[in-house]
Amino acid sequence: MQRTVKVEGSKAKQGAYDDMHARHVTRLQIKLDNLLFADFLLKLQRCLGAVCGMQWYAYATLGITMALLSFLMDFSVAKMLGAQQWLYGQLEGNFLLQFLCWTLYPACLCALAATFCQSICPFSTGSGIPEVRTMLAGIDMPLYLSLTNMFSKFLGLFCTLAAGSTVFLGKVGPFVHLSTMFAAYLDNMFSLLQGIKKEKTSDMLVVAAAVGVASCFGAPVSGVLFSVEVMGSHYSLRHYFPCFFSAACGALTFRFFSVWSGDMETVQALFKTNFPSALPFYPLEIVLFAFLGLLCGAVGCCYLFCHRWILQFTKTNPLFIRMQTEKGLYSAGVVFFLACLTFPPSTGQYMASEYTTKELLTSLLDCRQWSSLSHNASVHQELSLKWNTSEMPLLLSLAFFLLMKIWMLVLACTLPLPAGYFMPMFVLGAAGGRLLGEGVAHVFSTGVVFGHHWDSVYPGVYALAGAAALSGAVTHTLSPALLAVELTGQFSHAVPILLATLLANGLARSGNRPSFYDAISINKKLPHLPSLVKAYPQISLTTVAHILEKDSVQLQKAAGPEEVRHIVVASVQLQIPVVDSEDSQILVGFVQRSELLKFLHHCKTQNLQQQMDDVCCIQPVSSLLSPSSTVDMAYSMMSVLELQTLFVADKGKLVGCLTWSKVMNVCKIFMHIFVL
């Protein structure tokens, strides 16, 4: 019996030893695998770094990946819309089922998108451009760069676009936001590959803003220009080449995918047009293009006013506040209402509601005169299926489409969905330009105007100029003029398009009117000072002297250990100003906090009573403000130069110091004072 117990005990000990040995072998194997993986990363880094810097691989990866995501989204959305159109056609003859198919499909998709985004990440709704440019200004907003935000934004945007032209929303803004989120994680990954730790990813985010636009349209130059105009009030020259490189990678990838999918025969413009280049326009038509620009500027001002009003109304009206507590139900109700209006047998027959957004723009850019197509029965019948009806002439259909879509888009902006608003304005501008172009072609169809023969007028050119002018007026940018040229490849019409865009911008910017993105920044109370200054110019009169702290920390050049120890304990500033003496207050420079800690450690170990300037390195001040400088100027300097501290001096004497956190608090105070 005892022998049996001893045998069992020895077996248990042997089993425990074997388990311990197996765990030890497993740990060694894991360490070996980690070493091999680290060695592989090191070899990969050396191999890639031998060609060019690692950051260039990150820029190329960013452009190619975002182009792939853009193409996949467009392809999937086209399949979804095609399926809805097929089902709607199969139900022909049954009015009720067609109505349910037309209305419930977009309503359910938008309800799903709103509920999903609200549950997963509430920050994923809206455009995303106001938040991105706030982050580029130096504001830390980590929740807007999270993976959950990226996931919910992508799926929510897919549902929004799959709802079709009923909701009439785009993807430019959300794709800029998606691009910045992906860029932040891509930058961290390449930094890990290089074995370095980055505290800021602002350079990568600036590049991502350009890639977001380029991957949507395959237009790299206008994408970079759009990021320059919208994303910041100042732009560093070091960002130009990375932006163009990454945007070109994205644009080429997007167009190659379009060729491989069969949408295009070769790499060409997204909306290929055939406007004549021999005589693109008559000289007197410049006056008409200028009038079109002023007209689009006036329409843009009206739209921006309505947009600001609806944003304020939804935040202050008790009924709307109660309705928006249930995001999914509110979205379903609004989209169902819009779908009822666009139902083809009802008012939708006057708005070409069966066209998708891309088909709408393609038809509006048609170079032919619709008013003269009545002689061609087949072409006239093709247009009549969408734009013309027996009850309303084609030009009235265009006017009705323009008027209805403007206020419907204002209402759609209140939906808690990931959505872009640039492309809808581009299409509406094309409709307005087409309306004017058709009118000009009809009036001057006799062929003689002021003694000159106008053999032909091309309304598609007016549509293109109107698209650039209206979208530029709403966003306060000139890049839509270049985008219109890149989208169509019509460089011969660049002058009238740019003229119309300039005049529309001039009118929209007059009177300190905030742009579309400025209004959203103000409504969301984002600490973006340039947006506030546009809406409330009196903010620019506030000087730095009004916000300086009275008792700012400082050190004398000949300070001893006790004075340095007191400053280190009392202040958390990373840069401490140094003056010549307490009486003169002449600013000599500044010293880093780390230098002061080394000085204290040196005095403690050496048991010496030395002066600070004997051990510490006093650095010169490269940027100074005067007390009469404005807060807007301080904000711009700190955001562009990425400074955390700015010193204020008057005739060489230190007055105080201004920190980035203090400027942000002032922005929040301005927001509450002026917005509320």
C-alpha positions as CSV (number, residue, x, y, z in Angstrom):
1,M,0.0,0.0,0.0
2,Q,2.8,2.4,0.9
3,R,4.7,1.4,-2.2
4,T,1.7,2.3,-4.3
5,V,1.4,5.7,-2.7
6,K,5.1,6.4,-3.3
7,V,4.8,5.4,-7.0
8,E,1.8,7.7,-7.4
9,G,3.6,10.6,-5.7
10,S,6.7,10.2,-7.9
11,K,4.4,10.1,-11.0
12,A,2.7,13.3,-9.8
13,K,6.1,15.0,-9.3
14,Q,7.3,13.9,-12.7
15,G,4.0,15.2,-14.3
16,A,4.5,18.6,-12.6
17,Y,8.1,18.7,-13.7
18,D,7.0,17.9,-17.3
19,D,4.4,20.6,-17.2
20,M,6.9,23.2,-15.9
21,H,9.4,22.1,-18.6
22,A,6.8,22.5,-21.3
23,R,5.8,26.0,-20.1
24,H,9.5,26.9,-20.0
25,V,10.0,25.6,-23.6
26,T,6.9,27.5,-24.7
27,R,8.2,30.8,-23.2
28,L,11.5,30.3,-24.9
29,Q,9.8,29.6,-28.2
30,I,7.7,32.8,-27.9
31,K,10.8,34.8,-27.1
32,L,12.6,33.3,-30.1
33,D,9.6,34.1,-32.3
34,N,9.6,37.7,-31.1
35,L,13.3,38.0,-31.8
36,L,12.9,36.6,-35.3
37,F,10.0,39.0,-35.9
38,A,12.0,41.9,-34.7
39,D,14.9,40.9,-36.9
40,F,12.5,40.6,-39.8
41,L,11.1,44.1,-39.2
42,L,14.7,45.4,-39.0
43,K,15.7,43.8,-42.3
44,L,12.4,45.0,-43.9
45,Q,13.1,48.6,-42.7
46,R,16.6,48.6,-44.0
47,C,15.5,47.2,-47.3
48,L,12.7,49.7,-47.8
49,G,14.7,52.6,-46.3
50,A,17.5,51.9,-48.9
51,V,15.1,53.1,-51.6
52,C,13.4,56.1,-49.9
53,G,12.2,57.2,-46.5
54,M,9.6,55.1,-44.7
55,Q,7.1,58.0,-44.6
56,W,6.8,57.8,-48.4
57,Y,5.6,54.2,-48.3
58,A,3.1,55.4,-45.7
59,Y,1.9,58.2,-48.1
60,A,1.6,55.7,-51.0
61,T,-0.3,53.2,-48.8
62,L,-2.7,55.8,-47.6
63,G,-3.6,56.9,-51.2
64,I,-4.0,53.4,-52.6
65,T,-6.0,52.1,-49.6
66,M,-8.4,55.1,-49.6
67,A,-8.9,54.8,-53.4
68,L,-9.7,51.1,-52.9
69,L,-12.3,51.9,-50.2
70,S,-13.8,54.6,-52.4
71,F,-14.1,52.3,-55.3
72,L,-15.6,49.4,-53.3
73,M,-18.1,51.8,-51.8
74,D,-19.2,53.2,-55.2
75,F,-19.4,49.7,-56.6
76,S,-21.5,48.3,-53.7
77,V,-23.8,51.4,-53.7
78,A,-24.3,51.0,-57.4
79,K,-25.3,47.4,-57.0
80,M,-27.8,48.3,-54.2
81,L,-29.4,51.1,-56.2
82,G,-29.6,48.8,-59.2
83,A,-31.4,46.2,-57.2
84,Q,-33.9,48.8,-55.9
85,Q,-34.5,50.1,-59.5
86,W,-35.0,46.5,-60.7
87,L,-37.5,45.7,-58.0
88,Y,-39.3,49.0,-58.6
89,G,-39.6,48.1,-62.3
90,Q,-40.8,44.6,-61.6
91,L,-43.6,46.0,-59.5
92,E,-44.9,48.1,-62.4
93,G,-48.7,48.2,-62.4
94,N,-49.0,47.9,-58.6
95,F,-49.1,51.4,-57.3
96,L,-49.1,50.5,-53.6
97,L,-46.1,48.1,-53.8
98,Q,-44.1,50.5,-55.9
99,F,-44.8,53.2,-53.3
100,L,-43.7,51.0,-50.5
101,C,-40.6,49.9,-52.4
102,W,-39.6,53.5,-53.2
103,T,-40.2,54.9,-49.7
104,L,-39.5,52.2,-47.2
105,Y,-36.1,51.2,-48.7
106,P,-34.3,54.5,-48.1
107,A,-36.2,55.1,-44.8
108,C,-35.1,51.7,-43.4
109,L,-31.5,52.2,-44.6
110,C,-31.2,55.6,-43.0
111,A,-32.9,54.5,-39.8
112,L,-30.4,51.6,-39.6
113,A,-27.5,54.0,-40.2
114,A,-28.6,56.5,-37.6
115,T,-29.3,53.8,-35.0
116,F,-26.0,52.0,-35.7
117,C,-23.9,55.2,-35.5
118,Q,-25.6,56.4,-32.4
119,S,-25.0,53.0,-30.6
120,I,-21.5,52.4,-31.7
121,C,-20.0,55.9,-31.9
122,P,-22.1,59.1,-31.9
123,F,-19.1,61.1,-33.2
124,S,-19.4,59.4,-36.6
125,T,-22.3,61.4,-37.8
126,G,-22.1,64.5,-40.1
127,S,-19.4,65.5,-42.5
128,G,-16.3,65.3,-40.4
129,I,-14.5,68.1,-42.1
130,P,-15.1,70.6,-39.3
131,E,-13.6,68.2,-36.8
132,V,-10.7,67.3,-39.0
133,R,-9.6,70.9,-39.4
134,T,-10.0,71.5,-35.7
135,M,-7.6,68.7,-35.1
136,L,-5.2,70.1,-37.7
137,A,-5.3,73.4,-35.8
138,G,-3.7,71.5,-32.8
139,I,-6.8,70.5,-30.8
140,D,-6.5,67.0,-29.4
141,M,-9.7,65.0,-30.2
142,P,-8.8,61.3,-29.9
143,L,-12.4,60.1,-30.0
144,Y,-12.7,61.3,-33.6
145,L,-9.8,59.2,-34.6
146,S,-10.8,55.9,-33.0
147,L,-11.3,52.6,-34.8
148,T,-14.9,52.4,-33.7
149,N,-15.6,55.8,-35.2
150,M,-13.9,54.6,-38.5
151,F,-16.0,51.4,-38.6
152,S,-19.3,53.1,-37.8
153,K,-18.6,56.0,-40.2
154,F,-17.9,53.7,-43.1
155,L,-21.0,51.5,-42.6
156,G,-23.2,54.4,-41.9
157,L,-22.0,56.2,-45.0
158,F,-22.6,53.1,-47.1
159,C,-26.3,53.1,-45.9
160,T,-26.7,56.8,-46.6
161,L,-25.4,56.6,-50.1
162,A,-27.4,53.4,-50.8
163,A,-30.5,55.4,-50.0
164,G,-30.0,57.1,-53.4
165,S,-30.9,60.5,-54.7
166,T,-34.0,60.5,-52.4
167,V,-31.7,61.7,-49.5
168,F,-29.4,63.4,-52.0
169,L,-26.2,63.3,-49.9
170,G,-22.6,62.7,-50.9
171,K,-19.4,61.2,-49.5
172,V,-16.6,63.8,-49.8
173,G,-16.6,65.0,-46.2
174,P,-16.9,61.6,-44.6
175,F,-14.1,60.3,-46.8
176,V,-11.8,63.1,-45.7
177,H,-12.6,62.1,-42.1
178,L,-12.1,58.4,-42.9
179,S,-8.8,59.2,-44.5
180,T,-7.5,61.0,-41.5
181,M,-8.6,58.2,-39.2
182,F,-6.8,55.6,-41.3
183,A,-3.8,57.9,-41.6
184,A,-3.4,58.2,-37.8
185,Y,-3.2,54.5,-37.4
186,L,-1.0,54.1,-40.5
187,D,1.4,56.7,-39.1
188,N,1.5,54.8,-35.7
189,M,2.2,51.5,-37.5
190,F,5.1,52.9,-39.6
191,S,6.5,54.6,-36.5
192,L,6.5,51.3,-34.8
193,L,8.2,49.7,-37.8
194,Q,10.9,52.4,-37.6
195,G,11.2,51.9,-33.8
196,I,10.4,55.6,-33.0
197,K,7.6,57.1,-30.9
198,K,5.6,60.0,-32.3
199,E,3.6,62.4,-30.2
200,K,1.9,64.1,-33.1
201,T,0.7,63.0,-36.5
202,S,-0.3,66.4,-37.9
203,D,1.8,66.0,-41.1
204,M,0.0,62.7,-41.9
205,L,-3.4,64.2,-41.2
206,V,-2.7,67.1,-43.6
207,V,-1.8,64.6,-46.3
208,A,-4.9,62.5,-45.5
209,A,-7.2,65.5,-46.1
210,A,-6.0,65.9,-49.7
211,V,-6.2,62.1,-50.3
212,G,-9.9,62.0,-49.1
213,V,-11.0,64.3,-51.9
214,A,-8.6,62.8,-54.5
215,S,-9.9,59.3,-53.9
216,C,-13.5,60.4,-54.4
217,F,-13.1,62.0,-57.8
218,G,-9.7,60.8,-59.0
219,A,-8.7,64.5,-59.0
220,P,-5.3,65.0,-57.2
221,V,-4.6,68.7,-57.9
222,S,-8.0,69.9,-56.8
223,G,-7.9,67.6,-53.8
224,V,-4.7,69.2,-52.6
225,L,-6.0,72.7,-53.2
226,F,-9.3,71.9,-51.4
227,S,-7.3,70.8,-48.3
228,V,-5.2,74.0,-48.5
229,E,-8.4,76.2,-48.6
230,V,-10.6,74.3,-46.1
231,M,-8.4,72.6,-43.6
232,G,-6.4,75.5,-42.3
233,S,-5.9,79.2,-42.5
234,H,-2.1,78.6,-43.0
235,Y,-0.4,75.9,-44.9
236,S,3.2,74.8,-44.6
237,L,5.3,74.4,-47.8
238,R,6.7,71.1,-46.5
239,H,3.3,69.5,-46.9
240,Y,2.9,70.2,-50.7
241,F,5.0,67.4,-52.1
242,P,3.7,64.6,-49.7
243,C,0.1,65.8,-50.4
244,F,0.5,65.7,-54.2
245,F,2.4,62.3,-54.1
246,S,-0.3,60.6,-51.9
247,A,-3.2,62.2,-53.8
248,A,-1.7,61.2,-57.2
249,C,-1.3,57.6,-55.9
250,G,-5.0,57.6,-54.8
251,A,-6.3,59.2,-58.0
252,L,-4.4,56.8,-60.3
253,T,-5.6,53.8,-58.2
254,F,-9.2,55.0,-58.3
255,R,-9.1,55.4,-62.1
256,F,-7.3,52.1,-62.6
257,F,-10.0,50.3,-60.6
258,S,-12.7,52.0,-62.8
259,V,-10.9,50.6,-65.9
260,W,-10.7,47.1,-64.5
261,S,-14.3,47.1,-63.5
262,G,-15.4,48.0,-67.0
263,D,-16.8,51.5,-66.2
264,M,-14.1,53.2,-68.3
265,E,-12.1,52.1,-71.4
266,T,-8.9,53.8,-70.2
267,V,-7.7,56.1,-67.5
268,Q,-9.7,59.3,-68.3
269,A,-11.8,61.9,-66.6
270,L,-14.6,60.7,-64.4
271,F,-17.3,62.7,-66.3
272,K,-16.0,62.6,-69.9
273,T,-17.5,65.4,-71.9
274,N,-17.1,66.4,-75.6
275,F,-17.4,70.2,-75.5
276,P,-15.8,71.8,-78.6
277,S,-12.3,73.2,-78.1
278,A,-11.9,75.0,-81.4
279,L,-14.4,77.7,-80.3
280,P,-15.2,76.9,-76.7
281,F,-17.3,80.1,-76.1
282,Y,-18.0,83.5,-77.7
283,P,-16.3,86.5,-76.1
284,L,-19.6,88.1,-75.2
285,E,-20.5,84.9,-73.3
286,I,-18.1,86.0,-70.6
287,V,-20.7,88.5,-69.4
288,L,-23.2,85.6,-69.1
289,F,-20.7,83.5,-67.1
290,A,-20.1,86.5,-64.8
291,F,-23.9,86.8,-64.3
292,L,-24.1,83.1,-63.6
293,G,-21.4,83.5,-61.0
294,L,-23.3,86.3,-59.3
295,L,-26.5,84.3,-59.5
296,C,-24.8,81.3,-57.9
297,G,-23.3,83.5,-55.2
298,A,-26.8,84.8,-54.3
299,V,-28.3,81.3,-54.2
300,G,-25.3,80.2,-52.1
301,C,-26.0,83.0,-49.6
302,C,-29.7,82.0,-49.4
303,Y,-28.7,78.4,-48.8
304,L,-26.2,79.2,-46.1
305,F,-28.7,81.4,-44.3
306,C,-31.3,78.6,-44.4
307,H,-28.7,76.1,-43.2
308,R,-27.6,78.2,-40.3
309,W,-31.3,78.8,-39.4
310,I,-32.2,75.1,-39.5
311,L,-29.2,74.3,-37.3
312,Q,-30.2,76.8,-34.7
313,F,-33.8,75.9,-34.9
314,T,-33.2,72.2,-34.3
315,K,-31.2,73.1,-31.2
316,T,-33.7,75.5,-29.7
317,N,-37.1,74.2,-30.7
318,P,-38.5,71.9,-28.0
319,L,-40.4,69.8,-30.5
320,F,-37.4,69.1,-32.6
321,I,-35.3,68.4,-29.6
322,R,-37.8,65.7,-28.5
323,M,-38.0,64.3,-32.0
324,Q,-34.2,63.9,-32.2
325,T,-33.9,61.9,-29.0
326,E,-34.8,58.9,-31.1
327,K,-32.3,59.1,-33.9
328,G,-33.4,56.1,-35.9
329,L,-37.1,57.1,-35.7
330,Y,-36.4,60.7,-36.7
331,S,-34.2,59.7,-39.6
332,A,-36.9,57.2,-40.9
333,G,-39.6,59.9,-40.6
334,V,-37.7,62.6,-42.5
335,V,-36.4,60.2,-45.2
336,F,-39.9,58.8,-45.7
337,F,-41.2,62.3,-46.2
338,L,-38.5,63.1,-48.7
339,A,-39.2,59.8,-50.5
340,C,-42.9,60.6,-50.8
341,L,-41.9,63.9,-52.5
342,T,-39.6,62.1,-54.9
343,F,-41.9,59.2,-55.7
344,P,-42.0,59.2,-59.6
345,P,-45.8,59.1,-60.1
346,S,-46.1,62.2,-57.8
347,T,-43.9,65.3,-57.8
348,G,-40.8,63.1,-58.4
349,Q,-41.7,63.0,-62.1
350,Y,-40.7,66.7,-62.3
351,M,-37.3,66.2,-60.6
352,A,-35.8,63.3,-62.5
353,S,-36.0,61.3,-59.3
354,E,-35.2,58.0,-61.0
355,Y,-31.7,59.2,-61.8
356,T,-28.8,58.6,-59.3
357,T,-26.6,61.5,-58.3
358,K,-24.0,60.4,-60.9
359,E,-26.6,60.1,-63.6
360,L,-28.0,63.5,-62.7
361,L,-24.6,65.2,-63.1
362,T,-23.9,63.3,-66.4
363,S,-27.2,64.4,-67.9
364,L,-26.7,68.0,-66.8
365,L,-23.3,68.1,-68.4
366,D,-24.6,67.0,-71.8
367,C,-23.3,69.3,-74.4
368,R,-26.4,69.1,-76.6
369,Q,-29.2,71.7,-76.4
370,W,-32.2,70.0,-75.0
371,S,-34.5,72.6,-76.4
372,S,-33.4,71.6,-80.0
373,L,-33.7,67.9,-79.5
374,S,-37.4,67.8,-80.3
375,H,-36.4,67.2,-83.9
376,N,-34.7,63.9,-82.9
377,A,-37.5,61.7,-81.7
378,S,-35.3,59.0,-80.2
379,V,-33.1,61.4,-78.2
380,H,-36.1,63.4,-77.1
381,Q,-37.8,60.3,-75.9
382,E,-34.7,59.3,-73.9
383,L,-34.6,62.6,-72.1
384,S,-38.4,62.7,-71.6
385,L,-38.2,59.5,-69.6
386,K,-36.4,61.4,-66.8
387,W,-36.5,65.1,-67.2
388,N,-39.4,66.0,-69.5
389,T,-43.1,65.2,-69.0
390,S,-46.2,65.9,-71.0
391,E,-47.5,68.1,-68.2
392,M,-44.4,70.3,-67.7
393,P,-41.8,71.6,-70.1
394,L,-38.2,70.5,-69.6
395,L,-37.0,74.0,-68.5
396,L,-39.7,74.2,-65.9
397,S,-38.7,70.7,-64.7
398,L,-35.1,72.0,-64.2
399,A,-36.4,75.0,-62.2
400,F,-38.7,72.8,-60.1
401,F,-35.8,70.4,-59.5
402,L,-33.6,73.3,-58.3
403,L,-36.2,74.9,-56.0
404,M,-37.3,71.6,-54.4
405,K,-33.9,70.1,-53.9
406,I,-32.5,73.2,-52.2
407,W,-34.9,73.1,-49.3
408,M,-35.0,69.3,-49.2
409,L,-31.2,69.4,-48.8
410,V,-31.5,71.9,-46.0
411,L,-33.9,69.4,-44.2
412,A,-31.6,66.5,-45.0
413,C,-28.7,68.3,-43.2
414,T,-30.5,67.7,-39.9
415,L,-30.3,63.9,-40.3
416,P,-27.9,62.3,-37.8
417,L,-26.1,60.4,-40.6
418,P,-22.5,60.2,-41.9
419,A,-22.9,62.3,-45.1
420,G,-21.2,64.8,-47.4
421,Y,-22.7,68.0,-48.7
422,F,-20.3,69.1,-51.3
423,M,-21.5,66.9,-54.2
424,P,-25.2,67.8,-53.8
425,M,-24.3,71.5,-54.1
426,F,-22.2,70.6,-57.1
427,V,-25.2,69.0,-58.8
428,L,-27.5,71.8,-57.8
429,G,-25.1,74.3,-59.3
430,A,-25.0,72.3,-62.5
431,A,-28.8,72.4,-62.6
432,G,-28.8,76.2,-62.2
433,G,-26.2,76.6,-64.9
434,R,-28.0,74.2,-67.2
435,L,-31.2,76.3,-66.7
436,L,-29.4,79.5,-67.7
437,G,-27.6,77.8,-70.6
438,E,-30.8,76.4,-72.0
439,G,-32.4,79.8,-71.7
440,V,-29.6,81.5,-73.5
441,A,-29.6,78.9,-76.2
442,H,-33.4,79.4,-76.7
443,V,-33.3,83.2,-76.7
444,F,-30.3,83.4,-79.1
445,S,-31.5,80.6,-81.3
446,T,-31.9,83.1,-84.2
447,G,-28.1,83.1,-84.6
448,V,-27.5,86.9,-84.6
449,V,-26.7,88.8,-81.3
450,F,-25.3,92.3,-81.4
451,G,-24.2,91.8,-85.0
452,H,-22.4,88.5,-84.2
453,H,-23.4,85.1,-85.3
454,W,-23.9,82.6,-82.4
455,D,-24.3,79.4,-84.3
456,S,-24.4,77.3,-81.2
457,V,-24.4,77.7,-77.4
458,Y,-23.5,74.8,-75.2
459,P,-25.6,74.6,-72.0
460,G,-23.3,71.9,-70.6
461,V,-20.5,74.5,-70.2
462,Y,-22.9,76.7,-68.2
463,A,-23.8,73.7,-66.1
464,L,-20.1,73.0,-65.4
465,A,-19.5,76.6,-64.5
466,G,-22.6,76.7,-62.3
467,A,-21.5,73.6,-60.5
468,A,-18.1,75.0,-59.6
469,A,-19.6,78.5,-58.7
470,L,-22.3,77.3,-56.3
471,S,-20.2,74.7,-54.5
472,G,-17.4,77.2,-54.2
473,A,-19.7,79.8,-52.8
474,V,-21.1,77.5,-50.2
475,T,-17.7,76.3,-49.0
476,H,-15.8,79.6,-49.6
477,T,-13.3,77.8,-51.9
478,L,-11.9,78.2,-55.4
479,S,-10.9,74.6,-55.8
480,P,-14.2,73.5,-57.3
481,A,-13.2,75.4,-60.4
482,L,-10.2,73.2,-60.8
483,L,-12.2,70.1,-59.8
484,A,-14.7,70.9,-62.6
485,V,-11.9,70.9,-65.1
486,E,-10.3,67.7,-63.7
487,L,-13.6,65.9,-63.6
488,T,-14.4,66.6,-67.3
489,G,-11.0,67.2,-68.8
490,Q,-12.3,70.5,-70.4
491,F,-9.3,72.8,-69.8
492,S,-10.4,75.1,-72.7
493,H,-13.2,76.4,-70.5
494,A,-11.1,77.1,-67.4
495,V,-11.3,80.9,-67.7
496,P,-15.2,81.2,-67.6
497,I,-15.4,78.6,-64.9
498,L,-12.9,80.4,-62.8
499,L,-14.5,83.7,-63.4
500,A,-17.9,82.4,-62.3
501,T,-16.4,80.8,-59.2
502,L,-14.5,84.0,-58.2
503,L,-17.6,86.2,-58.4
504,A,-19.7,83.6,-56.5
505,N,-17.1,83.5,-53.8
506,G,-16.8,87.2,-53.6
507,L,-20.6,87.6,-53.1
508,A,-20.8,84.7,-50.6
509,R,-17.9,86.0,-48.5
510,S,-19.2,89.6,-48.3
511,G,-20.8,90.7,-45.0
512,N,-18.7,88.3,-42.9
513,R,-20.9,85.3,-43.7
514,P,-19.5,82.0,-42.4
515,S,-19.0,79.2,-44.8
516,F,-20.9,75.9,-44.6
517,Y,-18.2,74.3,-42.5
518,D,-17.7,77.4,-40.4
519,A,-21.4,77.2,-39.5
520,I,-21.1,73.6,-38.4
521,S,-18.1,74.3,-36.3
522,I,-19.9,77.1,-34.5
523,N,-23.0,75.0,-34.1
524,K,-21.0,72.1,-32.6
525,K,-19.0,74.6,-30.4
526,L,-15.7,73.3,-31.8
527,P,-12.8,75.5,-30.5
528,H,-11.9,76.6,-34.0
529,L,-11.1,80.3,-33.7
530,P,-11.0,81.2,-37.5
531,S,-14.6,80.1,-37.8
532,L,-15.7,82.3,-34.9
533,V,-13.8,85.3,-36.3
534,K,-15.6,85.0,-39.7
535,A,-19.0,85.0,-38.0
536,Y,-18.2,87.5,-35.2
537,P,-15.4,90.0,-36.4
538,Q,-15.4,91.7,-33.0
539,I,-13.5,88.8,-31.6
540,S,-10.4,89.9,-33.7
541,L,-10.3,93.1,-31.7
542,T,-9.5,91.2,-28.4
543,T,-5.8,91.7,-27.6
544,V,-3.4,89.4,-25.8
545,A,-3.1,91.8,-22.9
546,H,-6.7,91.0,-21.9
547,I,-6.1,87.3,-21.4
548,L,-2.6,87.3,-19.9
549,E,-2.2,86.0,-16.4
550,K,-1.1,88.6,-14.0
551,D,1.5,86.6,-12.0
552,S,3.5,84.6,-14.6
553,V,6.4,82.5,-13.6
554,Q,9.9,83.7,-14.5
555,L,13.5,83.1,-13.5
556,Q,16.5,85.5,-13.2
557,K,19.6,84.6,-15.2
558,A,21.6,84.4,-12.0
559,A,19.0,82.3,-10.1
560,G,20.2,79.9,-7.4
561,P,19.0,76.4,-6.6
562,E,16.3,77.6,-4.1
563,E,14.6,79.9,-6.6
564,V,14.8,77.2,-9.3
565,R,13.3,74.6,-6.9
566,H,10.4,76.9,-6.1
567,I,9.6,77.5,-9.8
568,V,9.8,73.8,-10.6
569,V,7.4,73.0,-7.8
570,A,5.0,75.9,-8.4
571,S,4.7,75.6,-12.2
572,V,4.1,72.9,-14.7
573,Q,5.3,74.9,-17.8
574,L,7.8,73.1,-20.0
575,Q,9.4,76.4,-21.0
576,I,10.3,79.0,-18.3
577,P,11.1,82.6,-19.4
578,V,14.4,83.9,-18.2
579,V,14.9,87.7,-17.5
580,D,18.2,89.6,-17.0
581,S,17.2,90.7,-13.5
582,E,14.1,91.3,-11.5
583,D,14.4,95.0,-11.8
584,S,15.0,95.3,-15.5
585,Q,12.7,92.5,-16.6
586,I,14.6,92.3,-19.9
587,L,13.7,89.0,-21.6
588,V,16.9,87.0,-22.3
589,G,15.4,83.7,-23.4
590,F,13.9,80.6,-21.9
591,V,15.0,77.4,-20.3
592,Q,13.5,74.0,-20.6
593,R,12.1,72.4,-17.5
594,S,14.3,69.3,-18.1
595,E,17.3,71.6,-17.9
596,L,16.2,72.9,-14.5
597,L,15.8,69.4,-13.1
598,K,19.3,68.6,-14.3
599,F,20.6,71.8,-12.6
600,L,18.9,70.8,-9.3
601,H,20.3,67.3,-9.5
602,H,23.8,68.7,-10.3
603,C,23.7,71.0,-7.3
604,K,22.5,68.2,-5.0
605,T,25.2,65.7,-6.0
606,Q,28.0,68.2,-6.1
607,N,27.0,70.2,-3.0
608,L,27.6,73.4,-4.8
609,Q,25.7,76.7,-4.9
610,Q,25.9,77.6,-8.5
611,Q,23.9,79.9,-10.7
612,M,21.5,78.7,-13.2
613,D,23.2,80.2,-16.3
614,D,26.4,78.4,-15.4
615,V,24.8,75.0,-15.9
616,C,21.6,75.4,-17.9
617,C,21.4,76.3,-21.6
618,I,19.3,79.5,-22.0
619,Q,17.7,79.3,-25.5
620,P,16.8,82.4,-27.5
621,V,13.2,83.3,-28.2
622,S,12.3,82.9,-31.9
623,S,8.7,84.2,-31.7
624,L,7.4,87.1,-29.6
625,L,4.1,88.8,-29.2
626,S,3.4,92.3,-28.0
627,P,0.5,93.1,-25.6
628,S,-1.3,94.8,-28.5
629,S,-1.3,91.6,-30.6
630,T,-4.7,90.0,-31.1
631,V,-5.8,86.6,-29.9
632,D,-6.4,85.6,-33.5
633,M,-2.8,86.3,-34.3
634,A,-1.6,84.3,-31.3
635,Y,-3.9,81.4,-32.3
636,S,-2.5,81.4,-35.8
637,M,1.2,81.5,-34.7
638,M,0.8,78.7,-32.2
639,S,-1.1,76.4,-34.6
640,V,1.2,77.0,-37.5
641,L,4.4,76.8,-35.6
642,E,3.1,74.1,-33.3
643,L,4.1,76.0,-30.2
644,Q,2.9,75.3,-26.7
645,T,4.1,78.6,-25.3
646,L,4.4,82.2,-26.6
647,F,6.1,84.9,-24.6
648,V,4.7,88.5,-24.6
649,A,7.1,91.4,-24.3
650,D,6.8,95.1,-24.5
651,K,10.0,96.9,-25.6
652,G,12.1,93.9,-24.7
653,K,10.6,93.6,-21.2
654,L,8.7,90.5,-20.3
655,V,5.0,91.0,-19.8
656,G,3.8,87.4,-19.5
657,C,3.5,84.1,-21.3
658,L,0.6,82.6,-23.2
659,T,0.1,78.8,-23.3
660,W,-1.9,76.8,-25.9
661,S,-4.3,75.5,-23.2
662,K,-5.0,79.2,-22.2
663,V,-5.8,80.0,-25.8
664,M,-8.2,77.0,-26.0
665,N,-10.0,78.1,-22.9
666,V,-10.4,81.6,-24.4
667,C,-11.9,80.0,-27.6
668,K,-14.4,78.1,-25.5
669,I,-15.3,81.3,-23.6
670,F,-15.8,83.1,-26.9
671,M,-18.0,80.2,-28.1
672,H,-20.3,80.4,-25.1
673,I,-20.4,84.2,-25.2
674,F,-21.2,84.7,-28.8
675,V,-22.9,81.5,-29.9
676,L,-25.2,81.3,-26.9
